[in-house]
Amino acid sequence: MLTQAQYPITARWPAQHPERLQLYSLPTPNGVKVSIMLEEIGLPYEAHLVDIMQNESNTPAFLSLNPNGKIPAIIDPQGPDGKPFALFESGAVLLYLAEKSGLLLPSAATARYETIQWVFFQMASVGPTFGQLGFFHKFAGREYEDKRPLERYRKESQRLLGVLETRLHDREWIMGQDYSIADISLLGWVNNLVGFYQAAELVGFDQFQHVGEWLQRGLARPAVQRGLMIPARK
């Protein structure tokens, strides 16, 4: 059972269904990884909106769960040893949920680690690079007179899209015929790049045909469509 003493975050975001997994998030490219994953595997959960624009992720309540002050984070009332278990970092949460459910991560060691390497590729390269491109293209960074940072991240974003294009040349999904957490980790970021960041023309997205087709396949999945909207914004 979740208790306020053990998890102070529950005072700020009370659980209406404490027996369910608790998700603290916002539908950003990192946040939707976990909501999409939860929708795909069908694990009962309760979503709580953490408004980062109101600095809620840096409040004592949220920092008690994730000292790094970033969404998403979870509390699983039925953790690995049958006790409540808290976890942050979207990549780690994807791996945890895959292993908990036995879904979307191959059991064979070689394919398992190959899938994990693509999750790490997203975490280490795609997310940080696309995020910086978004800052310099759409947000305050666009006002900088020095355009070298924007150009740096534009070129690196194109290079990373090229890596994905090569990978998807003869594959339906990152791991071939099987949809996995590798796809879930990347879908929100690529979708955000061409959608919210409005950077499709900037990076020449049309030239990455296989990436575009993969994105559309992903966006057609009902669980992805639901997950992109969870938690609902105010």
Secondary structure, 3 states (H helix, E strand, C coil): CCCCCCCCHHHHCCCCCCCCEEEEECCCCCHHHHHHHHHHHCCCEEEEECCHHHCHHHCHHHHCCCCCCCCCEEEECCCCCCCCEEEECHHHHHHHHHHHHCCCCCCCHHHHHHHHHHHHHHHHHHHHHHHHHHHHHHCHHHHCCCCHHHHHHHHHHHHHHHHHHHHCCCCCECCECCCCHHHHHHHHHHHHHHCCCCCHHHHCHHHCHHHHHHHHHHHCCHHHHHHCCCCCCC
